[in-house]
Amino acid sequence: MASLAASACLFPSLDGLSAPHDAAADAGDGGGDALPHEDAGGDAGPCANDGPGIVAHYLFDEGSGTTVHDCSPNGYDALLTGNNAANHWTTGHAGSAILFVPSDGTCVVTTSAQANQTGSALTIAAWITLLDPGGGYIVGQRQQTGWAWRIDVEGTDAGSDLGFAIGLGDGSGNDDSADTFVDVGAWHHVAGVFDAASGTQAIYLDGVATPASPAASAIVPDPLSTTIRVGCRGDDSNYFPGIIDDVRIYSRALDAAEIAALAVQ
């Protein structure tokens, strides 16, 4: 859990972040070899080992432009949106990442409804650095009144609390928020796991689970919850204040050992 030096100044000027991430420099020889997440054969390392149930995996290693690629076999690419969107690339937990600035409306929007998740199991995982103690969406499939699921940071009097909720189809949700506080200016791995079969719903911070909450019987999306978004809610609100990297969505419930392994990659 490395502290981020740039976080001493919340939301640093984009002037120092707008240069595209140099994949060739990362490779060390200037020849445009594999990105940090790739092996010498050009196969995406973590993406090649995502395991069963992977729906989408966004490495955020493009480093420029507004297209965000899904490196899973499904290819559910997304769009980086907001003011000066193409200038919001920065250094990530591994490779590059996206700096989400609420005043710029920074958000990543999936372009395929097939990525949407319903059913009886779900895992959401990501690396984040919070740059402001307020709240915001990390990943979610919801609008203002209609939704299916989300993992977010909620600003409270006690601190920035990590939350994970499953929609019940009537505008309400089964919300798990167990006083799991995220500090500002450091990288953290966050995950939410929903498993109707075991009747549990859990939040993980840096590979460690909070006490599991009773789960809903299934994800019941509202018809309005039509797209998955990273860094904001579906009605262009609740913007995340910080950096997000390496977002994964699974249609199954990863177990504790699998989450712990993701948290040390």
ZALUMRO-118932 format. One record per residue: x, y negated, z negated of N, C-alpha, C in turn; residue in one letter. Coordinates in steps of 0.05 Angstrom, whole numbers, padded with zeros to 5 digits, always signed. Atoms other than C-alpha are relative to their C-alpha. Last residue first. Layout:
XYZXYZXYZa ...
This chain:
-00011+00001-00028-00016+00161+00156+00011-00028+00006q -00030+00002+00001-00022+00164+00080+00012+00000+00028v -00008+00023+00016-00097+00148+00074+00031-00002-00003a +00003+00024-00016-00115+00195+00131+00012-00024-00015l -00020-00001-00022-00087+00254+00092-00001-00025+00017a -00026+00006+00012-00127+00235+00030+00021+00000+00020a +00000+00029+00005-00191+00233+00072+00027-00008-00012i -00002+00013-00026-00176+00303+00098+00001-00030-00003e -00028-00003-00010-00162+00329+00028+00004-00014+00027a -00018+00017+00015-00227+00300+00001+00028+00002+00010a -00003-00006+00029-00270+00332+00054+00021-00018-00012d -00027-00009+00006-00292+00300+00119+00002+00006-00030l -00010+00010+00026-00368+00297+00127+00029+00011-00004a +00000-00020+00021-00386+00306+00200+00011-00013-00025r +00028-00010+00003-00406+00261+00258-00001+00022-00021s +00005-00028-00003-00340+00224+00252-00029+00007-00005y +00028-00008+00005-00323+00151+00263-00002+00029+00005i +00008-00026-00009-00251+00125+00259-00029+00005-00009r +00027-00007+00008-00224+00054+00255-00008+00027+00012v +00004-00029+00000-00149+00045+00259-00027+00009-00010d -00016-00017-00017-00139-00028+00239-00010+00029-00002d +00009-00028-00001-00178-00085+00208+00016+00015+00021i -00011-00016-00021-00150-00153+00186-00011+00029-00002i -00026-00012+00003-00186-00206+00145+00008+00017+00024g -00022+00019+00002-00251-00241+00130+00027+00013-00004p -00021-00009+00018-00305-00194+00155+00023-00020+00000f -00026-00004-00012-00364-00230+00187+00021+00008-00021y -00015-00017+00018-00432-00222+00153+00028+00008+00011n -00003+00012+00026-00469-00251+00213+00017+00019-00017s -00022+00020-00001-00476-00238+00287+00001-00016-00026d +00013+00026-00006-00544-00202+00283+00021-00023-00001d +00011+00000-00027-00509-00134+00288-00014-00026+00008g +00026-00013-00002-00466-00146+00227-00012-00004+00027r +00024+00017+00004-00393-00163+00233-00025+00017+00001c -00006+00028+00009-00322-00137+00232-00023-00018-00002g -00022+00001+00019-00332-00073+00273+00005-00030-00007v -00017+00024+00000-00399-00064+00307+00022+00002-00022r -00020+00000+00021-00439-00003+00326+00018-00024+00003i -00028+00000-00007-00499-00018+00370+00017+00002-00025t -00006-00011-00027-00574-00005+00372+00030+00001+00006t -00028-00005+00005-00599-00014+00301+00012+00014+00024s -00016+00024-00005-00665-00045+00322+00030+00004-00003l -00004+00005-00028-00700+00022+00328+00017-00024+00007p +00022+00017-00010-00687+00034+00254+00005-00004+00030d -00004+00027-00011-00639+00091+00242-00026-00015+00007p +00025+00006-00015-00656+00148+00195+00003-00028+00011v -00002+00027-00010-00590+00179+00170-00025-00005+00017i -00010+00004-00027-00611+00242+00134+00003-00029+00006a +00002-00026-00015-00633+00272+00068+00010-00002+00028s +00026-00002-00014-00608+00212+00028+00000+00027+00015a +00002+00009-00028-00548+00223-00017-00029+00002+00010a +00019-00017-00015-00540+00225-00092-00005-00011+00028p +00028+00007+00005-00478+00184-00110-00018+00020+00014s +00020-00001-00022-00407+00210-00113-00028-00006-00009a +00020-00021+00005-00360+00186-00167-00021-00001+00021p +00016+00008+00024-00308+00142-00133-00019+00023-00005t +00029+00003-00001-00261+00179-00086-00011-00012-00026a +00012-00009+00026-00186+00168-00081-00030-00006+00001v +00000-00029+00003-00153+00166-00012-00013+00011-00025g -00028-00011-00001-00134+00093-00014+00000+00029-00007d -00019+00022-00003-00206+00074-00032+00028+00011-00004l -00029-00005+00005-00258+00127-00019+00016-00026+00003y -00018+00021-00009-00334+00117-00024+00029+00008-00008i -00023+00009+00015-00380+00176-00032+00015-00021+00014a -00009+00023-00016-00449+00202-00012+00022-00013-00016q -00018+00020+00011-00472+00270-00037+00007-00022+00020t +00015+00020+00015-00530+00318-00027+00017-00022-00012g -00008-00001+00028-00485+00375-00008-00014-00020-00017s +00000-00028+00007-00521+00386+00059+00008+00004-00030a +00027-00008+00010-00537+00312+00064+00000+00029-00010a +00003-00028-00005-00463+00294+00069-00027+00009-00012d +00028-00007+00006-00445+00220+00075-00004+00030+00008f +00007-00027-00009-00372+00199+00071-00028+00006-00010v +00026-00007+00010-00348+00127+00068-00008+00027+00011g +00016-00020-00014-00275+00109+00077-00027+00004-00014a +00027-00003+00011-00225+00055+00060-00016+00021+00016v +00016-00019-00016-00150+00053+00068-00027+00003-00013h +00015-00022+00014-00120-00009+00037-00013+00018+00021h +00012-00020-00017-00067-00059+00062-00013+00021-00018w -00014-00026-00001-00054-00116+00014-00015+00019+00019a -00028+00002-00009-00071-00191+00014+00016+00026+00001g -00007+00016-00024-00134-00193-00028+00029+00002+00006v -00015+00025+00005-00154-00138-00077+00008-00013+00027d -00022+00003-00019-00209-00088-00062+00014-00026-00005v -00008+00027-00008-00256-00069-00119+00025+00000+00018f -00025-00007-00012-00293-00003-00125+00011-00026+00012t -00021+00017+00011-00348-00023-00173+00028+00009+00009d -00006-00009+00027-00391+00037-00152+00023-00016-00012a -00019+00021+00006-00427+00012-00091+00007+00003-00029s -00020-00009+00019-00466+00069-00058+00020-00023-00004d -00024+00016+00002-00529+00043-00024+00018+00011-00022d -00012-00013+00023-00585+00088+00000+00028-00011-00003n -00023-00018-00003-00620+00041+00047+00008+00012-00026g -00015-00004+00025-00682+00000+00060+00023+00019+00004s -00012+00025+00008-00709-00028+00125+00015+00002-00026g +00021+00019+00007-00757+00030+00133+00011-00027-00008d +00019+00003-00021-00712+00080+00169-00022-00020-00005g +00022-00018+00004-00675+00104+00108-00022-00004+00020l +00027+00010-00004-00608+00072+00124-00021+00022-00002g +00013-00015-00021-00543+00098+00093-00029-00009+00002i +00029-00004+00001-00499+00052+00053-00010+00015+00024a +00007-00019-00022-00426+00045+00035-00029+00007-00003f +00026-00012+00000-00398-00012-00009-00004+00018+00025g +00003-00016-00024-00329-00037-00029-00027+00014-00002l +00008-00027+00005-00333-00092-00082-00005+00015+00026d +00008-00009-00026-00294-00157-00076-00005+00030-00001s -00021-00004-00020-00292-00184-00147-00012+00010+00027g -00022-00016+00011-00331-00186-00212+00023+00004+00019a -00013+00015+00021-00376-00244-00192+00024+00015-00011d +00016+00001+00025-00392-00206-00128+00016-00017-00021t -00010+00019+00019-00369-00209-00055-00019-00001-00025g +00021+00018+00010-00390-00146-00019+00012-00018-00022e -00010+00011+00025-00339-00109+00024-00020-00021-00009v -00006+00029+00001-00370-00066+00077+00013-00007-00026d -00020+00001+00021-00387+00004+00102+00010-00029+00000i -00021+00020+00000-00451+00009+00142+00019+00005-00023r -00021-00004+00020-00508+00055+00162+00020-00023+00001w -00004-00028+00004-00572+00060+00203+00021+00006-00022a -00027-00010+00002-00602-00009+00208+00001+00030-00004w +00000-00028-00008-00661-00053+00222+00028+00011+00000g +00022-00014+00014-00674-00119+00185+00000+00030+00007t +00008+00014+00025-00612-00160+00200-00020+00016-00015q +00008+00028-00005-00583-00111+00251-00008-00013-00027q +00024+00012+00011-00546-00047+00235-00004-00028+00011r +00020-00003-00021-00494+00003+00257-00026-00011-00012q +00028-00006+00005-00435-00015+00214-00017+00002+00025g +00012-00014-00022-00360-00023+00206-00030+00005-00006v -00023-00013-00012-00321-00070+00161-00009+00014+00025i +00003-00027-00010-00378-00118+00145+00027+00010+00011y +00004-00002-00029-00364-00179+00102-00001+00029+00008g +00008-00026-00011-00353-00203+00031-00002-00001+00030g +00028-00003-00006-00315-00259-00003-00006+00027+00013g +00014-00016+00019-00247-00253-00035-00030+00003+00005p +00016+00018+00014-00211-00277+00028-00017+00016-00019d -00014+00026+00003-00155-00245+00066-00016-00021-00014l +00019+00022+00006-00178-00172+00059+00016-00026-00004l -00012+00019+00018-00129-00124+00092-00020-00023-00003t +00008+00028+00001-00163-00063+00122+00019-00016-00018i -00019+00015+00015-00148+00008+00146-00008-00030+00000w -00015+00022-00013-00209+00046+00170+00022-00009-00020a -00026+00005+00013-00253+00107+00157+00014-00023+00015a -00011+00024-00011-00326+00124+00170+00026-00006-00015i -00023+00011+00013-00352+00194+00158+00010-00024+00015t -00014+00023-00012-00422+00218+00174+00025-00006-00016l -00028+00003+00009-00468+00277+00161+00014-00022+00015a -00003-00007+00029-00543+00292+00164+00029-00002-00010s -00005-00028+00009-00566+00262+00229+00006+00002-00029g +00023-00007+00016-00559+00194+00263+00007+00028-00011t +00001-00024+00016-00498+00160+00293-00026+00003-00016q +00016+00004+00024-00492+00111+00350-00004+00027-00014n -00017-00001+00024-00434+00126+00398-00016-00003-00026a -00006-00028+00006-00483+00145+00453+00018+00002-00025q +00018-00008+00021-00508+00073+00452+00005+00028-00009a +00015-00025-00007-00446+00055+00491-00018+00008-00024s +00015+00004-00025-00415-00015+00493-00016+00025+00008t +00000-00023-00017-00388-00018+00422-00018-00005+00024t +00026-00011-00006-00379-00088+00395+00002+00024+00018v -00004-00021-00021-00316-00114+00361-00027+00014+00003v +00015-00025+00004-00327-00180+00323+00007+00019+00023c -00014-00023-00011-00293-00247+00312-00015+00026-00006t +00020-00021-00008-00344-00302+00300+00013+00024+00011g -00002-00005-00029-00290-00356+00301-00020+00021+00010d +00006+00025-00014-00308-00384+00233+00002+00003+00030s +00028+00006-00001-00310-00313+00206-00008-00025+00015p +00003+00026+00012-00238-00297+00227-00030-00008+00001v +00028+00009-00001-00224-00224+00241-00004-00026-00016f +00006+00019+00021-00151-00211+00255-00028-00010+00004l +00015+00024-00006-00146-00149+00299-00004-00017-00025i +00026+00000+00012-00092-00096+00295-00015-00025+00008a +00014+00026+00002-00026-00078+00326-00027+00004-00013s +00005+00013-00026+00021-00018+00316-00014-00027-00004g -00018-00014-00018+00012+00015+00248-00007-00011+00028a -00012-00019+00018-00018-00023+00189+00019+00018+00016h +00018-00017+00015-00029-00078+00239+00014+00018-00020g -00013-00024+00008+00009-00137+00267-00018+00017-00018t -00021+00004+00020-00036-00187+00300+00013+00027-00007t -00016-00023+00005-00087-00194+00356+00023-00007-00019w +00003-00009+00027-00138-00250+00351+00015+00027-00006h -00022+00009+00016-00117-00289+00412+00000+00011-00029n -00025-00012-00009-00161-00251+00460+00024-00008-00016a -00002-00029+00008-00222-00270+00420+00026+00012+00007a -00028-00007-00003-00211-00345+00426+00006+00029-00006n -00016+00021-00010-00282-00354+00399+00030+00008+00001n -00004+00023+00017-00317-00288+00389+00016-00022+00013g +00016+00024-00006-00318-00219+00421+00006-00022-00021t -00008+00019+00021-00272-00158+00425-00013-00027+00008l -00008+00027-00008-00309-00108+00469+00007-00016-00025l +00014+00022+00013-00315-00033+00458+00012-00026+00010a -00015+00025+00002-00296+00033+00492-00018-00023-00011d +00020+00021+00006-00334+00097+00477+00015-00027-00004y -00005+00025-00015-00284+00143+00511-00020-00022-00004g +00026+00012-00009-00314+00208+00486+00004-00025+00016n +00008-00010-00026-00247+00246+00484-00026-00013+00011p +00012-00026+00002-00225+00200+00427-00008+00010+00028s -00019-00021-00009-00178+00143+00444-00011+00028-00005c +00005-00023+00017-00234+00091+00443+00018+00023+00009d +00003-00027-00009-00205+00030+00477-00006+00020-00022h -00010-00018+00022-00216-00042+00457-00006+00029+00008v +00009-00028-00001-00223-00090+00516+00013+00016-00022t +00024-00003+00015-00214-00164+00499-00013+00028+00002t +00025-00003-00014-00143-00178+00521-00024+00004-00018g +00007+00022-00017-00079-00166+00483-00027+00006+00013s -00017+00023+00004-00047-00121+00431-00006-00024+00016g -00002+00013-00026-00080-00058+00458+00019-00025-00002e -00028+00003-00009-00062-00020+00394+00002-00014+00027d -00005+00029-00002-00131-00029+00361+00030-00005+00008f -00026+00005+00011-00129+00046+00344+00006-00030-00002l -00010+00025-00011-00204+00054+00355+00027-00006-00014y -00025+00006+00014-00226+00126+00345+00012-00025+00013h -00015+00022-00011-00297+00146+00364+00024-00006-00017a +00018+00015-00018-00342+00206+00354+00015-00022+00014v -00007+00027-00005-00294+00256+00321-00019-00012+00021i +00020+00020+00008-00332+00317+00299+00008-00029+00004g +00028-00001-00010-00275+00366+00303-00017-00022-00011p +00016-00023+00009-00203+00346+00292-00028-00001+00009g +00022+00010+00015-00169+00278+00300-00018+00022-00012d +00004-00017+00024-00104+00311+00319-00024-00010-00017n -00001-00028-00008-00095+00286+00390-00006+00019-00023a +00024-00006-00016-00119+00218+00368-00001+00029+00009c +00022-00004+00018-00066+00215+00313-00026+00008+00016p -00006-00018+00022-00011+00226+00365-00024+00005-00018g +00003+00015+00025-00039+00195+00428+00002+00018-00024a +00024-00007+00013-00010+00237+00484-00003-00015-00026d +00022+00018-00007+00042+00201+00525-00026+00007-00012g +00014-00010-00024+00092+00258+00524-00023-00017+00008g -00016+00004-00024+00139+00221+00478-00014+00009+00025a -00025-00016-00001+00086+00217+00424+00014-00004+00026d -00002-00020-00020+00036+00161+00415+00026+00016-00002e +00017-00022+00007+00012+00120+00355+00003+00023+00020h -00008-00013+00025+00072+00073+00359-00017+00024-00007p +00008+00017+00022+00057+00061+00433+00007+00014-00026l +00024-00004+00015+00095+00104+00482-00004-00020-00022a +00006-00027+00008+00148+00077+00528-00025+00000-00017d +00029-00004-00001+00147+00009+00562-00008+00028-00008g +00009-00013-00024+00221+00010+00579-00030+00005+00001g +00010+00019-00020+00244-00042+00530-00011+00013+00024g -00018+00001-00023+00285+00010+00492-00009-00018+00022d -00028+00004+00006+00259+00008+00421+00018-00001+00024g -00013-00025-00009+00190+00038+00430+00030-00002-00002a +00003-00020+00020+00164-00019+00388+00013+00026+00007d -00019+00006+00022+00195-00068+00436-00002+00020-00022a -00027-00008-00009+00159-00034+00493+00020-00005-00022a -00003-00029+00003+00093-00039+00456+00027+00009+00008a -00019-00010-00019+00099-00114+00448+00005+00029-00004d -00017-00019+00014+00036-00139+00413+00018+00014+00020h +00008-00029-00001+00009-00196+00454+00021+00017-00015p -00016-00015-00019+00027-00266+00428-00008+00029+00001a +00012-00003-00026-00031-00300+00394+00016+00016+00020s +00011-00027-00003-00011-00289+00322-00010+00006+00029l -00020-00020+00004+00034-00347+00306-00009+00028+00004g -00023+00007-00016-00010-00400+00337+00022+00022-00003d -00002-00019-00022-00071-00365+00307+00025-00005+00017l +00005+00010-00027-00059-00406+00245+00004+00022+00021s -00021+00016-00012-00060-00366+00181-00007-00009+00028p +00005+00006-00028-00127-00342+00154+00021-00018+00012f +00023-00014-00010-00111-00344+00080-00006-00011+00028l +00017+00021-00012-00040-00369+00069-00024+00014+00013c -00003+00022+00018-00005-00321+00022-00015-00025+00010a +00025+00006+00014-00036-00268+00066+00003-00022-00021s +00015+00022-00012+00022-00273+00115-00025-00007-00017a -00012+00026+00006+00066-00232+00069-00017-00022+00010a -00003+00015-00026+00020-00172+00071+00010-00028-00006l +00011+00027+00001+00031-00127+00010+00006-00014+00026s -00020+00022-00002+00045-00055+00026-00014-00027+00000a +00017+00023+00000+00000+00000+00000+00018-00025+00000m 
